[in-house]
Amino acid sequence: MSDAEVGLGNKLENAFLGILRVVILIVLAVSLLAAVGFGIYGAKDLGAAPAAYQPEKVDNKALLQELRKSLEASPESSAPAQPAASKPGAPKAENKALEDEINKQFKSVSDFLAQFQKNLNNPEAFKSGLRKRALTLAIDPQSEASVLDYAKGQTEFFTLALGDAEIIATLKKKDDEDLLGKYFTTAVEIYPEFFEKQREKRKEFEAEEAERVAAAKGGAMLKLYVAAGLFGAFLLISLILVLVKIERNLRVRPI
């Protein structure tokens, strides 16, 4: 083989090795970046935690506007609402602030009914029902502050709904027993119903968050395995690059 042919062969070999070196460097960079990316997202998903539920704040004025609609709709016969009374159980330490709010609520209800020459069939059961709702429907029933916030909101709503002079005048003018019963029942139920809906929304939100966290943690392991595989590929390709470099330096050049 002539020197010219040998020289041409070496040039072609060097060109191919140069191209291989560039390809290896590109694959090396991509595998390293991908390994880092999968590792970061995998670690992030592995530490996923459910988000805290942000409850909607009650707007008593908006509830009052909704309550006013009951004066426009066709009335249905209904007896005055009596909130479910608490079942007898172990006595709890009295929360004076809560009892004060319950008494204010009871007074608002009694004063309202008195204007129509009516009264509650079982006052103690009614008060017990108000207390039970405060203790169970508050955003955080385990927190006295949350329970008291619920009770204060109920007191405020009763003041708005049962002390509105315009509404009372309308009810007296219409002199309709069914309309009065419907309005009173709605006035008693609409505030706790708002919190019951919030409780249901919270359950749905927490269930969705639990599913999201479970899915994230399940996918986290896959991402970490992929990251480990890519890092292994990075090391292997690095070794290949080193061997190519050594091969180029050890090749015997013709004299």
Beta strands, then each sheet from edge to edge (+ up, - down):
end
